[in-house]
């Protein structure tokens, strides 16, 4: 989905455009940082991923860090369903220019709900 500020005919991104991005790098960071699976479908894939994560040896200090982070590792159900699908909605927060680099943030909470409703229409 593209915002009204985005030039659709020329595929030009502008500030505040809503775009879909790949969830894989964010999922990998979350799983490495918190030590919990994210967005995996229940069943065999989740069990295989948990077994693979346990197979990697970790030092005691790393295990303590991960255990200390886990109580604050809550992810909204709407965001988790996007991780399961492999695509995230994000908003462009910079003016991309000619370099092709763009900064932005992942939508969550009320803003995510608003744009999901808009996509269903």
Order of alpha helices (4+ residues) and beta strands (2+ residues): beta-alpha-alpha-alpha-alpha-beta-beta-alpha
